[in-house]
């Protein structure tokens, strides 16, 4: 199970299926914004086998150019993500997906 209401912190037992969910989401992202992507990585606690984690897939996306990556916003929205801007961290495009959120993506570039 993935997802937590905003402001809630809860740890879940590790689930081996988190890796498969990441791989599926990474493929959707490559299809939607692949022209801007250098790399997509599963980051955060759900990426560490055996570790209890907040049940939210954190995905790091390295993009070719930070400013040019603004063009990723419409296709990311088509994939169900909500764009949050830099969300407190300069030079980061931040997105969340789901209600309650079950995935987050940070696009970082030069």
Buried (B, 14 or more C-beta within 10 A) or exposed (E): EBBBEEEEEEEBEBBEEBBEBBEEBBEEBEEBBEEBBEEBEBBBBBBEEEEEBBBBBBBBBBBEEBEEBBBBBEBBEEBEBEBBEEEEEEEBBBBBBBEEBBBBBBBBBE
